[in-house]
C-alpha cells in the first residue's frame, strides 16, 4: 500500500484514490464537546436574564452594562454555533444508516437539536436553552448506546 502511494505520488499520471469515512479519518468522536458548548449557551442565557440594567443614567455604568451584555451575547451565540457544528459532525461523520435503524428517532432528534441551536443564537430564552441541553443529552445517550456503553451525562454546572 505504501509503495503504491509513493509510486502514485511520484508518477502524477496515475492518481491513487483513497477513501475515508469522514473529513478527517481519525475515528475519534465524543459528544462531550457538544455538551460543553451547550452548557455555555445555558450559562450565558442565565447570566443574560439575571443581568440588571443600571437604574441611573450614569454613562460609565451603562458602558459597563452594555459591555457585559454584549460579551454574554457574543459567547452565547458563538457557543450555540459550536454546539450545532459538533452535533452536525456527529450526524454527518459518525452516525450511519444502521444507527437510524436502531434509533428511529435519531434524525428528528438531531434536527430538533440543530434548530434549537439556531433559536438559542437569536433569542434569550431559558426554556430553549434547557431544551437544547435535553436534546444534547439524548444525542449523548444514543451515541454511547451505539458503542455498547452507557456513559453518564455529567454537567459541569
Backbone torsions as a table, in degrees:
resi	resn	phi	psi	omega
1	UNK	NA	-47.3	-179.0
2	UNK	-64.1	-42.7	179.7
3	UNK	-65.1	-34.8	177.4
4	UNK	-64.5	-41.5	178.3
5	UNK	-64.8	-46.3	-179.4
6	UNK	-62.0	-44.7	177.9
7	UNK	-62.2	-40.4	178.0
8	UNK	-65.1	-41.2	179.4
9	UNK	-64.0	-42.3	-178.9
10	UNK	-74.6	-33.9	-179.8
11	UNK	-103.1	92.8	-175.6
12	UNK	-61.7	-13.7	-177.7
13	UNK	-76.8	-22.0	-177.5
14	UNK	-121.9	84.0	-178.8
15	UNK	-68.5	146.4	178.8
16	UNK	-101.7	133.3	178.3
17	UNK	-90.4	131.2	175.7
18	UNK	-120.0	154.7	-178.0
19	UNK	-129.7	143.8	175.9
20	UNK	-140.4	153.8	-179.1
21	UNK	-78.2	-12.3	178.9
22	UNK	-155.2	-175.7	-179.0
23	UNK	-61.5	-36.9	177.0
24	UNK	-125.1	108.5	-170.3
25	UNK	-76.8	40.8	-179.1
26	UNK	-75.3	-30.2	-178.9
27	UNK	77.3	10.5	-178.9
28	UNK	-99.4	112.2	178.4
29	UNK	-131.1	144.1	178.8
30	UNK	-162.3	126.4	-179.7
31	UNK	-75.8	5.6	-178.4
32	UNK	-60.5	-40.6	-179.8
33	UNK	-66.3	-29.4	175.9
34	UNK	-65.8	-45.3	179.8
35	UNK	-62.2	-45.5	-178.4
36	UNK	-60.3	-45.5	179.6
37	UNK	-64.5	-42.3	179.5
38	UNK	-66.3	-36.3	176.0
39	UNK	-63.4	-37.1	177.4
40	UNK	-65.1	-38.5	176.4
41	UNK	-60.2	-47.5	179.6
42	UNK	-62.6	-45.2	-180.0
43	UNK	-61.3	-45.3	-179.2
44	UNK	-67.7	-34.7	177.0
45	UNK	-63.3	-45.3	177.9
46	UNK	-61.4	-43.0	-180.0
47	UNK	-65.0	-39.7	178.5
48	UNK	-63.9	-42.2	179.6
49	UNK	-65.2	-38.3	-178.1
50	UNK	-78.8	-18.2	-176.6
51	UNK	-67.6	125.4	-178.9
52	UNK	-103.3	132.9	176.9
53	UNK	-71.7	146.9	178.5
54	UNK	-60.8	144.6	178.5
55	UNK	-87.1	-12.1	-179.9
56	UNK	-97.6	178.7	176.1
57	UNK	-103.7	15.4	-178.9
58	UNK	-64.1	122.3	-174.8
59	UNK	-65.8	-32.5	179.1
60	UNK	-67.5	-41.7	177.7
61	UNK	-64.2	-41.6	179.2
62	UNK	-67.5	-35.8	177.7
63	UNK	-65.0	-43.5	178.2
64	UNK	-62.8	-45.8	178.6
65	UNK	-60.6	-48.5	-178.4
66	UNK	-61.9	-40.1	178.5
67	UNK	-64.3	-46.2	179.8
68	UNK	-63.8	-46.3	179.3
69	UNK	-58.4	-47.0	-179.5
70	UNK	-61.8	-42.1	179.4
71	UNK	-64.8	-44.6	178.7
72	UNK	-59.5	-44.8	180.0
73	UNK	-63.4	-44.4	-178.9
74	UNK	-61.0	-43.6	179.3
75	UNK	-65.8	-44.6	-179.8
76	UNK	-58.5	-47.4	-178.9
77	UNK	-66.5	-42.0	179.2
78	UNK	-62.8	-43.2	-178.7
79	UNK	-72.8	-30.0	174.2
80	UNK	-66.0	-40.4	177.6
81	UNK	-65.5	-40.0	178.6
82	UNK	-65.8	-41.4	177.6
83	UNK	-58.8	-46.6	-179.8
84	UNK	-62.5	-43.1	179.1
85	UNK	-59.7	-45.2	-178.9
86	UNK	-66.9	-38.8	176.8
87	UNK	-62.6	-44.7	-177.9
88	UNK	-69.7	-29.5	174.3
89	UNK	-63.7	-46.1	177.4
90	UNK	-61.2	-43.1	-177.4
91	UNK	-64.5	-46.8	-172.8
92	UNK	-87.7	-26.2	-175.0
93	UNK	-108.1	-34.3	-176.8
94	UNK	-95.3	-56.6	-174.7
95	UNK	-68.3	137.1	-177.4
96	UNK	-121.5	170.0	179.1
97	UNK	-53.4	-34.1	179.0
98	UNK	-61.8	-32.2	178.4
99	UNK	-69.0	-34.7	177.4
100	UNK	-66.0	-33.4	177.3
101	UNK	-67.2	-41.8	-178.1
102	UNK	-76.2	-35.9	-176.7
103	UNK	-123.6	81.3	-172.7
104	UNK	-61.8	-20.4	178.6
105	UNK	-92.4	7.1	-177.0
106	UNK	-60.2	-46.9	-178.7
107	UNK	-59.1	-48.3	-179.6
108	UNK	-65.2	-38.0	178.6
109	UNK	-62.2	-47.0	179.0
110	UNK	-63.6	-44.8	-178.3
111	UNK	-60.4	-47.3	180.0
112	UNK	-65.0	-39.5	179.1
113	UNK	-63.0	-44.0	179.1
114	UNK	-64.1	-40.6	177.6
115	UNK	-64.6	-37.7	177.4
116	UNK	-66.2	-35.2	175.9
117	UNK	-58.8	-45.3	178.7
118	UNK	-63.5	-42.7	179.9
119	UNK	-63.7	-39.9	179.4
120	UNK	-68.4	-27.0	176.1
121	UNK	-66.6	-42.5	-170.9
122	UNK	-97.7	-5.6	-178.8
123	UNK	-127.2	162.1	169.6
124	UNK	-115.2	85.3	-170.5
125	UNK	-134.6	108.8	-176.8
126	UNK	-61.2	-40.3	-179.1
127	UNK	-61.2	-41.1	178.9
128	UNK	-67.1	-40.7	179.8
129	UNK	-65.4	-39.8	177.3
130	UNK	-68.5	-38.3	177.6
131	UNK	-65.2	-38.7	175.7
132	UNK	-57.7	-45.4	178.8
133	UNK	-59.9	-38.5	-179.9
134	UNK	-67.0	-36.1	177.5
135	UNK	-71.4	-36.7	176.3
136	UNK	-63.1	-38.1	176.9
137	UNK	-65.2	-40.6	176.9
138	UNK	-60.0	-45.2	179.9
139	UNK	-63.0	-43.0	176.9
140	UNK	-55.7	-49.2	-177.4
141	UNK	-65.0	-41.2	177.9
142	UNK	-65.2	-44.1	-179.5
143	UNK	-56.7	-53.2	-176.4
144	UNK	-69.8	-33.5	175.8
145	UNK	-63.8	-35.8	179.5
146	UNK	-66.6	-18.3	177.2
147	UNK	-100.9	6.1	178.8
148	UNK	76.0	23.1	-179.5
149	UNK	-125.6	164.7	176.6
150	UNK	-132.6	61.7	-179.8
151	UNK	-65.1	137.7	-179.5
152	UNK	-66.5	145.7	174.9
153	UNK	-92.6	100.9	-174.6
154	UNK	-110.2	118.4	177.8
155	UNK	-90.0	150.5	-180.0
156	UNK	-90.7	-15.3	-179.0
157	UNK	-115.6	NA	NA
